[in-house]
Every structure is written in C-alpha cells, then in structure tokens.
Amino acid sequence: MRILQALQADGRLTNQSLADKVGLSTSPSWRRVRHLEETGVILGYKAVLDRKAIGLGVLAFVRVKIDSHNEEEAEAFAEEVSGIDEVVACYSIAGDADFLLQVVSADLDAYADFAMSTLRRLPRIKEMQTTFVLKEIKAFDGFPLKFAGAPTPVEAVARRGRNKP
C-alpha cells in the first residue's frame, strides 16, 4: 500500500526515491513494483494535465438513456462512445439513466456543436441531459488506499470458510 500511495502521488519517482519513501532497499522495491504492474494493479503512468490550461474550459456530465436495455445494444453504444475524443470517461449506471458521460470542450459553443452533431446523432439514444460543472471542488486525484486493504467479497467468503471449526 505504501508503494501504491507513493506512486499514485508521484509516478515519476525513481526506484531509489521510492525505496527510500517506503523503507525498502532498491531491489525489493523494484520487484514489488514490477509485480504490481504485471498483475494489473498498476495500469500505467501518466501526466496529470490542467484541462483549462490546455484550452478545455467546459466540463460536463451527460446522462444518457438508450432505447433498448438489452446487452447487445448497451455494448454497441459503449463501443461507439469509447471512440469519441471529447468523452473522457463513460460509466454504465443504475437509476433513471443508462450511461453517464464525462465530456470536455473548449467552450459552450463548442459543446453545443458537439452535442448536436455527435452525441445526438448516435443511434439508440432515447434521451440525454447535460449538467455543466460550474466549479471543480475536488477533482479525481487518485483512489483512497486506506480502504484498499479490505478483502474483496470473494476473499471474505473464502476466509470465513477457512476459519470454520
């Protein structure tokens, strides 16, 4: 967890700096990081950009309802949305909508053009509702690792089974 916390805060740490931060020598630190990468816990390393500084002044969340709720239709919609650059995240959700899209654009005019020429033209859309972000209070800055040590539901069941008399 200490390795993950350190790398999540600064993915550019050298192996030596990381080892110093987590109290290991360089070889065990490197092996553990390598293992985390190979097992898919660490998916990659990226620079965090300031969206406004790169000209993306509008951040919006778009709730989308699709016509059909069958798996094939939902997968087709998800595949189409995955190829749209302005959509920076897409979630399948429960509730009164089927998908939640996180969208960026340069300004409101650019968003309007995008919504009308790209989003609204996607097949299977029954309804969409846009919510604009007025002020970013807390942007995503990594996962809360203090909860990450809890066993998954499968692990919890397995542990209970082992502890039975």
C-alpha positions as CSV (number, residue, x, y, z in Angstrom):
1,M,0.0,0.0,0.0
2,R,2.9,2.4,0.7
3,I,4.3,1.8,-2.7
4,L,0.9,2.4,-4.4
5,Q,0.4,5.5,-2.3
6,A,3.8,6.9,-3.2
7,L,3.4,6.2,-6.9
8,Q,-0.1,7.5,-7.0
9,A,1.2,10.8,-5.6
10,D,4.2,10.9,-7.9
11,G,4.5,8.4,-10.7
12,R,7.9,9.9,-11.7
13,L,9.7,8.7,-8.6
14,T,12.9,6.9,-9.3
15,N,13.3,3.4,-7.9
16,Q,15.8,4.7,-5.3
17,S,13.4,7.5,-4.2
18,L,10.5,5.1,-4.0
19,A,12.6,2.6,-2.0
20,D,13.6,5.4,0.5
21,K,10.0,6.6,0.9
22,V,8.6,3.1,1.6
23,G,11.5,1.9,3.7
24,L,12.9,-0.8,1.4
25,S,16.1,-1.4,-0.4
26,T,16.0,-0.8,-4.2
27,S,15.8,-4.4,-5.3
28,P,12.8,-5.5,-3.3
29,S,11.1,-2.1,-4.1
30,W,11.7,-2.7,-7.9
31,R,10.4,-6.3,-7.6
32,R,7.3,-5.3,-5.9
33,V,6.5,-2.5,-8.4
34,R,7.2,-5.0,-11.2
35,H,4.7,-7.4,-9.6
36,L,2.1,-4.7,-9.2
37,E,2.5,-3.8,-12.9
38,E,2.4,-7.5,-14.1
39,T,-0.7,-8.3,-12.0
40,G,-2.6,-5.3,-13.3
41,V,-2.8,-3.3,-10.1
42,I,-0.7,-0.6,-11.7
43,L,-2.2,0.1,-15.1
44,G,0.2,2.8,-16.3
45,Y,1.9,6.1,-15.6
46,K,0.5,9.4,-16.9
47,A,1.0,13.2,-16.5
48,V,-2.0,15.0,-14.9
49,L,-2.9,18.0,-17.1
50,D,-4.8,21.1,-16.2
51,R,-7.7,21.0,-18.6
52,K,-8.2,24.8,-18.6
53,A,-4.6,25.4,-19.3
54,I,-4.9,23.3,-22.5
55,G,-8.0,25.1,-23.6
56,L,-10.7,22.8,-22.4
57,G,-12.8,25.3,-20.3
58,V,-16.0,23.3,-20.2
59,L,-16.6,20.1,-18.2
60,A,-19.9,18.5,-18.4
61,F,-21.7,15.3,-17.3
62,V,-24.2,13.9,-19.7
63,R,-26.8,11.4,-18.6
64,V,-27.9,9.2,-21.4
65,K,-30.9,6.9,-21.7
66,I,-30.9,4.4,-24.6
67,D,-33.9,2.9,-26.4
68,S,-33.2,-0.7,-25.6
69,H,-31.8,-2.3,-22.4
70,N,-30.6,-5.4,-24.0
71,E,-26.9,-6.2,-23.6
72,E,-26.1,-6.1,-27.3
73,E,-27.5,-2.5,-27.6
74,A,-25.7,-1.3,-24.5
75,E,-22.4,-2.8,-25.7
76,A,-22.8,-1.2,-29.1
77,F,-23.5,2.2,-27.5
78,A,-20.5,1.9,-25.2
79,E,-18.2,0.9,-28.1
80,E,-19.3,4.0,-30.1
81,V,-18.9,6.4,-27.2
82,S,-15.4,4.9,-26.5
83,G,-14.2,6.3,-29.8
84,I,-15.3,9.9,-29.2
85,D,-12.4,12.1,-28.0
86,E,-14.5,14.6,-26.1
87,V,-15.9,11.8,-23.9
88,V,-13.1,11.4,-21.3
89,A,-15.0,8.9,-19.2
90,C,-18.1,6.8,-19.6
91,Y,-19.9,4.8,-16.9
92,S,-22.8,2.4,-17.2
93,I,-25.1,3.4,-14.3
94,A,-28.2,2.3,-12.4
95,G,-31.1,4.6,-11.9
96,D,-33.1,6.7,-14.3
97,A,-30.3,6.8,-17.0
98,D,-28.2,4.1,-18.6
99,F,-24.9,5.9,-19.0
100,L,-23.0,8.8,-17.5
101,L,-20.5,10.5,-19.8
102,Q,-17.9,13.0,-18.7
103,V,-17.3,15.4,-21.5
104,V,-14.8,18.2,-22.1
105,S,-14.9,21.0,-24.7
106,A,-13.3,24.4,-25.4
107,D,-16.4,26.5,-24.6
108,L,-20.2,26.3,-24.5
109,D,-20.5,26.9,-28.3
110,A,-18.1,24.0,-28.9
111,Y,-20.1,21.8,-26.6
112,A,-23.3,22.7,-28.3
113,D,-21.8,21.8,-31.7
114,F,-20.5,18.5,-30.3
115,A,-23.8,17.6,-28.6
116,M,-25.9,18.3,-31.7
117,S,-23.5,16.9,-34.3
118,T,-22.0,14.0,-32.5
119,L,-23.9,12.9,-29.4
120,R,-27.5,13.4,-30.6
121,R,-26.7,11.6,-33.8
122,L,-25.6,8.4,-32.0
123,P,-28.1,5.6,-32.7
124,R,-30.1,4.2,-29.8
125,I,-30.2,7.5,-27.8
126,K,-33.6,8.0,-26.3
127,E,-32.8,10.9,-24.1
128,M,-29.8,12.9,-22.9
129,Q,-29.4,15.5,-20.1
130,T,-26.3,17.7,-19.7
131,T,-25.1,19.1,-16.4
132,F,-22.3,21.7,-16.6
133,V,-19.7,21.9,-13.9
134,L,-19.6,25.5,-12.6
135,K,-16.6,25.0,-10.3
136,E,-14.4,21.9,-9.7
137,I,-14.3,21.5,-5.9
138,K,-12.5,18.2,-5.8
139,A,-11.2,16.6,-9.0
140,F,-10.2,13.0,-9.1
141,D,-6.7,12.7,-7.5
142,G,-6.3,9.0,-7.0
143,F,-8.0,6.2,-5.2
144,P,-8.4,6.2,-1.3
145,L,-5.9,3.5,-0.4
146,K,-7.0,3.3,3.2
147,F,-9.9,1.2,2.1
148,A,-7.9,-0.9,-0.3
149,G,-6.7,-3.4,2.3
150,A,-10.2,-4.7,2.9
151,P,-10.8,-8.1,1.4
152,T,-12.9,-8.4,-1.7
153,P,-16.3,-10.2,-1.2
154,V,-14.8,-13.4,-2.7
155,E,-11.8,-13.2,-0.3
156,A,-14.1,-12.6,2.7
157,V,-16.2,-15.7,1.9
158,A,-13.0,-17.8,1.5
159,R,-11.6,-16.6,4.8
160,R,-14.8,-17.4,6.6
161,G,-14.8,-20.9,5.1
162,R,-11.2,-21.4,6.4
163,N,-12.0,-20.2,9.9
164,K,-14.9,-22.5,10.4
165,P,-14.3,-25.1,13.2
